[in-house]
Amino acid sequence: MAKEILLIEDDHSLARTLSQGLEANGYKVSLADNGKTGIEKAKDRPDLILLDIMLPDEDGTEILKKIKADEKIDDIPVVVLINKEDKETISKILDAGGKEYLIKVDWSIEEIISKIEKFFKYS
């Protein structure tokens, strides 16, 4: 059965590109374009969440904290999509329970698959 990834990303072009790349590699992708919808869809228990740090309705770090505070979904690994690599943002992500991060302007689908697959090795 295909692993399901919830992609919480408000940039529709990027979401479409990521979604197509992930689906081409055998993943099922569910999309949310804001934090509120993302949290609701997380309750469907995807295998992994890709979360944009900058969302229109709420900061991605706050969304991450809400996910990690909900015992029904707190065990789902979250990979955070950031715009630039700065120590303060990365520290906030890791402190809030993020497992990994990717820089949005500097990725390839192969890199994303590589980061995702390490969460699925033992499942």
N, CA, C and O of each residue as an XYZ file, in Angstrom:
492
protein
N       0.842     -1.183      0.000
C       0.000      0.000      0.000
C       0.888      1.248      0.000
O       1.882      1.312      0.723
N       0.526      2.215     -0.801
C       1.315      3.448     -0.933
C       1.269      4.251      0.357
O       0.222      4.367      0.995
N       2.406      4.796      0.729
C       2.483      5.685      1.880
C       1.811      7.003      1.519
O       1.933      7.493      0.396
N       1.099      7.567      2.495
C       0.396      8.821      2.247
C       1.140      9.991      2.879
O       1.564      9.934      4.033
N       1.283     11.034      2.104
C       1.940     12.260      2.552
C       0.936     13.395      2.482
O       0.290     13.609      1.456
N       0.816     14.114      3.576
C       0.006     15.328      3.608
C       0.939     16.497      3.331
O       1.902     16.716      4.066
N       0.657     17.241      2.280
C       1.443     18.416      1.906
C       0.645     19.663      2.266
O      -0.401     19.936      1.677
N       1.151     20.418      3.241
C       0.509     21.671      3.655
C       1.348     22.805      3.073
O       2.392     23.163      3.618
N       0.882     23.359      1.968
C       1.647     24.345      1.184
C       0.673     25.275      0.476
O      -0.224     24.806     -0.225
N       0.835     26.597      0.648
C      -0.075     27.553      0.032
C       0.328     27.976     -1.372
O      -0.484     28.565     -2.085
N       1.543     27.697     -1.784
C       1.991     28.013     -3.142
C       1.504     26.878     -4.056
O       2.069     25.785     -4.072
N       0.450     27.169     -4.809
C      -0.193     26.122     -5.604
C       0.726     25.521     -6.663
O       0.656     24.325     -6.944
N       1.572     26.339     -7.240
C       2.510     25.840     -8.245
C       3.504     24.860     -7.617
O       3.742     23.780     -8.158
N       4.074     25.236     -6.492
C       5.003     24.354     -5.793
C       4.295     23.092     -5.310
O       4.836     21.992     -5.423
N       3.094     23.250     -4.775
C       2.334     22.095     -4.294
C       2.079     21.109     -5.434
O       2.202     19.897     -5.253
N       1.727     21.629     -6.594
C       1.464     20.767     -7.754
C       2.738     20.041     -8.176
O       2.709     18.838     -8.437
N       3.853     20.762     -8.244
C       5.130     20.162     -8.644
C       5.553     19.076     -7.654
O       5.921     17.975     -8.061
N       5.502     19.383     -6.362
C       5.868     18.397     -5.340
C       4.941     17.192     -5.383
O       5.386     16.046     -5.326
N       3.657     17.466     -5.485
C       2.662     16.398     -5.524
C       2.905     15.454     -6.704
O       2.883     14.234     -6.543
N       3.133     16.017     -7.873
C       3.386     15.192     -9.061
C       4.652     14.363     -8.896
O       4.673     13.186     -9.257
N       5.710     14.966     -8.353
C       6.956     14.246     -8.139
C       6.800     13.112     -7.144
O       7.318     12.015     -7.357
N       6.087     13.374     -6.060
C       5.871     12.341     -5.047
C       4.998     11.212     -5.589
O       5.286     10.036     -5.367
N       3.935     11.573     -6.297
C       3.058     10.553     -6.870
C       3.791      9.710     -7.908
O       3.552      8.506     -8.002
N       4.677     10.321     -8.686
C       5.462      9.579     -9.676
C       6.405      8.573     -9.001
O       6.863      7.618     -9.628
N       6.686      8.803     -7.718
C       7.543      7.896     -6.956
C       6.742      6.967     -6.046
O       7.296      6.364     -5.126
N       5.448      6.854     -6.301
C       4.632      5.867     -5.614
C       3.933      6.310     -4.345
O       3.352      5.480     -3.646
N       3.972      7.593     -4.029
C       3.305      8.082     -2.826
C       1.910      8.591     -3.157
O       1.658      9.067     -4.263
N       1.020      8.488     -2.200
C      -0.303      9.106     -2.299
C      -0.180     10.460     -1.604
O       0.357     10.539     -0.499
N      -0.669     11.523     -2.236
C      -0.506     12.867     -1.691
C      -1.868     13.503     -1.442
O      -2.753     13.479     -2.297
N      -2.010     14.065     -0.261
C      -3.176     14.840      0.113
C      -2.693     16.282      0.278
O      -1.611     16.515      0.816
N      -3.489     17.245     -0.180
C      -3.064     18.651     -0.152
C      -3.928     19.499      0.774
O      -5.134     19.286      0.904
N      -3.274     20.467      1.415
C      -3.963     21.498      2.181
C      -3.224     22.801      1.909
O      -1.993     22.823      1.892
N      -3.967     23.892      1.694
C      -3.293     25.154      1.370
C      -3.291     26.153      2.525
O      -2.963     27.324      2.335
N      -3.660     25.690      3.726
C      -3.558     26.527      4.919
C      -3.443     25.634      6.148
O      -3.684     24.429      6.081
N      -3.076     26.234      7.254
C      -2.831     25.471      8.465
C      -4.063     24.814      9.038
O      -4.003     23.663      9.471
N      -5.184     25.518      9.051
C      -6.418     24.965      9.613
C      -6.839     23.701      8.875
O      -7.139     22.685      9.501
N      -6.862     23.760      7.563
C      -7.212     22.587      6.765
C      -6.170     21.495      6.961
O      -6.510     20.314      7.034
N      -4.900     21.886      7.046
C      -3.832     20.912      7.252
C      -4.001     20.124      8.534
O      -3.828     18.905      8.543
N      -4.340     20.813      9.622
C      -4.543     20.119     10.892
C      -5.732     19.165     10.796
O      -5.673     18.048     11.311
N      -6.801     19.592     10.147
C      -7.963     18.710      9.974
C      -7.586     17.456      9.170
O      -7.965     16.341      9.526
N      -6.836     17.658      8.083
C      -6.438     16.513      7.251
C      -5.423     15.630      7.969
O      -5.362     14.429      7.707
N      -4.631     16.201      8.867
C      -3.671     15.401      9.636
C      -4.399     14.380     10.502
O      -3.843     13.331     10.828
N      -5.628     14.682     10.872
C      -6.413     13.757     11.697
C      -6.780     12.477     10.938
O      -7.226     11.504     11.545
N      -6.594     12.476      9.619
C      -6.785     11.262      8.806
C      -5.553     10.355      8.895
O      -5.528      9.283      8.290
N      -4.537     10.780      9.645
C      -3.324     10.019      9.933
C      -2.488      9.657      8.699
O      -2.299      8.478      8.399
N      -1.990     10.671      7.988
C      -1.059     10.365      6.898
C       0.224      9.771      7.494
O       0.447      9.853      8.702
N       1.044      9.188      6.659
C       2.289      8.591      7.123
C       3.360      9.638      7.408
O       4.276      9.400      8.194
N       3.240     10.802      6.762
C       4.210     11.882      6.934
C       3.558     13.191      6.516
O       2.667     13.209      5.667
N       4.010     14.293      7.121
C       3.502     15.619      6.754
C       4.663     16.463      6.253
O       5.703     16.550      6.906
N       4.484     17.085      5.093
C       5.389     18.125      4.584
C       4.689     19.443      4.864
O       3.603     19.694      4.342
N       5.304     20.290      5.687
C       4.661     21.497      6.179
C       5.449     22.743      5.798
O       6.624     22.872      6.143
N       4.803     23.654      5.092
C       5.407     24.947      4.763
C       5.487     25.785      6.034
O       4.547     25.796      6.829
N       6.579     26.473      6.229
C       6.770     27.300      7.425
C       5.975     28.604      7.344
O       5.611     29.174      8.373
N       5.704     29.082      6.112
C       4.977     30.345      5.937
C       3.633     30.069      5.271
O       3.554     29.821      4.068
N       2.582     30.119      6.081
C       1.233     29.876      5.591
C       0.390     31.138      5.762
O       0.719     31.982      6.596
N      -0.683     31.284      4.996
C      -1.450     32.529      5.055
C      -2.198     32.733      6.367
O      -2.394     33.875      6.784
N      -2.616     31.672      7.021
C      -3.440     31.831      8.208
C      -2.674     31.726      9.522
O      -3.124     32.240     10.546
N      -1.514     31.060      9.499
C      -0.770     30.866     10.735
C       0.652     30.429     10.404
O       0.892     29.763      9.398
N       1.578     30.810     11.256
C       2.970     30.405     11.092
C       3.066     28.877     11.156
O       2.423     28.241     11.991
N       3.862     28.307     10.279
C       4.023     26.853     10.232
C       4.540     26.259     11.529
O       4.212     25.120     11.864
N       5.348     27.020     12.265
C       5.850     26.529     13.549
C       4.692     26.350     14.527
O       4.687     25.404     15.314
N       3.720     27.246     14.483
C       2.547     27.119     15.352
C       1.696     25.914     14.946
O       1.161     25.211     15.803
N       1.575     25.684     13.662
C       0.849     24.503     13.173
C       1.559     23.243     13.666
O       0.916     22.307     14.141
N       2.876     23.225     13.552
C       3.674     22.095     14.012
C       3.438     21.848     15.509
O       3.267     20.702     15.927
N       3.428     22.903     16.304
C       3.180     22.754     17.741
C       1.799     22.161     18.009
O       1.642     21.326     18.899
N       0.804     22.592     17.242
C      -0.553     22.055     17.409
C      -0.602     20.571     17.056
O      -1.263     19.788     17.738
N       0.096     20.188     15.993
C       0.144     18.772     15.607
C       0.798     17.963     16.726
O       0.287     16.913     17.116
N       1.906     18.445     17.233
C       2.646     17.714     18.270
C       1.927     17.727     19.621
O       2.220     16.890     20.475
N       0.989     18.663     19.833
C       0.227     18.715     21.077
C      -1.003     17.799     21.048
O      -1.621     17.563     22.086
N      -1.352     17.295     19.894
C      -2.531     16.427     19.746
C      -2.084     14.969     19.804
O      -1.440     14.483     18.874
N      -2.416     14.274     20.875
C      -1.924     12.907     21.063
C      -2.413     11.924     19.999
O      -1.858     10.831     19.882
N      -3.432     12.281     19.227
C      -3.920     11.405     18.164
C      -3.033     11.472     16.919
O      -3.040     10.558     16.095
N      -2.267     12.565     16.790
C      -1.442     12.734     15.583
C      -0.001     13.120     15.890
O       0.772     13.362     14.963
N       0.379     13.185     17.152
C       1.704     13.692     17.519
C       2.861     12.805     17.076
O       4.011     13.245     17.063
N       2.566     11.556     16.712
C       3.624     10.642     16.290
C       3.916     10.697     14.788
O       4.835     10.027     14.315
N       3.155     11.477     14.045
C       3.374     11.588     12.600
C       4.616     12.440     12.356
O       4.682     13.569     12.842
N       5.611     11.926     11.611
C       6.795     12.744     11.337
C       6.446     13.951     10.458
O       5.649     13.854      9.524
N       7.065     15.085     10.785
C       6.827     16.323     10.042
C       8.152     16.838      9.485
O       9.110     17.056     10.227
N       8.189     17.029      8.165
C       9.324     17.641      7.490
C       8.876     19.045      7.097
O       7.873     19.214      6.402
N       9.624     20.046      7.545
C       9.222     21.437      7.350
C       9.941     22.040      6.141
O      11.147     21.867      5.966
N       9.174     22.749      5.316
C       9.703     23.438      4.138
C       9.985     24.884      4.528
O       9.073     25.616      4.913
N      11.253     25.296      4.428
C      11.635     26.659      4.804
C      12.179     27.402      3.591
O      12.587     26.784      2.607
N      12.185     28.746      3.667
C      12.635     29.561      2.542
C      14.143     29.766      2.517
O      14.741     29.873      1.446
N      14.751     29.821      3.684
C      16.205     29.981      3.745
C      16.702     29.315      5.018
O      15.961     29.140      5.986
N      17.949     28.958      4.989
C      18.529     28.262      6.126
C      19.068     29.280      7.128
O      20.156     29.831      6.958
N      18.276     29.515      8.178
C      18.781     30.367      9.246
C      18.611     29.621     10.577
O      17.624     28.920     10.800
N      19.594     29.797     11.438
C      19.680     29.008     12.664
C      18.471     29.203     13.568
O      18.020     28.249     14.202
N      17.942     30.408     13.640
C      16.792     30.657     14.513
C      15.566     29.870     14.058
O      14.898     29.237     14.875
N      15.269     29.903     12.768
C      14.125     29.168     12.240
C      14.306     27.668     12.445
O      13.380     26.981     12.878
N      15.486     27.165     12.139
C      15.751     25.737     12.289
C      15.613     25.322     13.754
O      15.055     24.264     14.047
N      16.108     26.133     14.656
C      15.988     25.859     16.082
C      14.520     25.791     16.504
O      14.131     24.893     17.250
N      13.706     26.736     16.030
C      12.274     26.742     16.344
C      11.599     25.467     15.830
O      10.775     24.872     16.524
N      11.952     25.057     14.623
C      11.366     23.862     14.020
C      11.701     22.626     14.853
O      10.816     21.837     15.185
N      12.959     22.464     15.182
C      13.383     21.290     15.939
C      12.799     21.308     17.351
O      12.389     20.265     17.860
N      12.757     22.472     17.986
C      12.174     22.586     19.322
C      10.681     22.252     19.320
O      10.159     21.713     20.295
N      10.002     22.575     18.225
C       8.566     22.321     18.125
C       8.243     20.881     17.747
O       7.077     20.488     17.754
N       9.262     20.091     17.419
C       9.028     18.684     17.104
C       9.223     18.296     15.656
O       8.961     17.152     15.283
N       9.685     19.239     14.821
C       9.976     18.904     13.428
C      11.137     17.926     13.357
O      12.087     18.030     14.133
N      11.068     16.992     12.445
C      12.098     15.967     12.329
C      13.188     16.324     11.325
O      14.325     15.869     11.450
N      12.850     17.118     10.353
C      13.751     17.432      9.240
C      13.274     18.726      8.627
O      12.159     19.171      8.901
N      14.102     19.337      7.801
C      13.664     20.511      7.057
C      14.280     20.459      5.661
O      15.310     19.824      5.433
N      13.621     21.140      4.748
C      14.103     21.295      3.373
C      14.015     22.765      3.008
O      13.054     23.443      3.372
N      15.003     23.255      2.297
C      14.982     24.631      1.822
C      14.236     24.648      0.490
O      14.624     23.956     -0.450
N      13.183     25.425      0.412
C      12.286     25.395     -0.742
C      12.959     25.741     -2.068
O      12.602     25.177     -3.102
N      13.912     26.644     -2.056
C      14.523     27.054     -3.323
C      15.660     26.126     -3.740
O      16.212     26.272     -4.830
N      16.005     25.191     -2.894
C      17.194     24.369     -3.128
C      16.887     22.896     -2.897
O      17.421     22.278     -1.976
N      16.008     22.328     -3.753
C      15.670     20.929     -3.578
C      15.512     20.245     -4.926
O      15.319     20.879     -5.963
N      15.601     18.957     -4.864
C      15.253     18.125     -6.015
C      14.290     17.079     -5.490
O      14.280     16.795     -4.293
N      13.491     16.511     -6.354
C      12.544     15.491     -5.911
C      13.308     14.306     -5.312
O      12.821     13.650     -4.392
N      14.502     14.038     -5.838
C      15.317     12.945     -5.291
C      15.711     13.221     -3.839
O      15.701     12.315     -3.006
N      16.060     14.479     -3.541
C      16.423     14.841     -2.171
C      15.226     14.684     -1.241
O      15.362     14.177     -0.127
N      14.062     15.116     -1.694
C      12.859     14.992     -0.875
C      12.540     13.527     -0.624
O      12.256     13.136      0.508
N      12.586     12.716     -1.673
C      12.313     11.280     -1.522
C      13.305     10.666     -0.540
O      12.916      9.866      0.310
N      14.560     11.024     -0.644
C      15.589     10.503      0.256
C      15.285     10.856      1.711
O      15.416     10.008      2.594
N      14.883     12.099      1.967
C      14.561     12.510      3.342
C      13.303     11.809      3.834
O      13.222     11.425      5.001
N      12.328     11.640      2.958
C      11.066     10.999      3.344
C      11.286      9.506      3.632
O      10.794      8.977      4.629
N      12.016      8.853      2.761
C      12.147      7.397      2.870
C      12.829      6.951      4.160
O      12.589      5.835      4.621
N      13.665      7.787      4.747
C      14.295      7.369      5.991
C      13.271      7.224      7.115
O      13.533      6.530      8.097
N      12.125      7.859      6.990
C      11.064      7.701      7.993
C      10.275      6.410      7.798
O       9.575      5.963      8.707
N      10.387      5.812      6.617
C       9.595      4.629      6.293
C      10.411      3.335      6.312
O       9.857      2.264      6.062
N      11.685      3.408      6.596
C      12.556      2.224      6.535
C      12.080      1.085      7.415
O      12.204     -0.079      7.036
N      11.539      1.397      8.578
C      11.218      0.353      9.541
C       9.719      0.192      9.763
O       9.289     -0.441     10.727
N       8.932      0.766      8.869
C       7.482      0.651      9.052
C       6.915     -0.451      8.190
O       5.709     -0.694      8.212
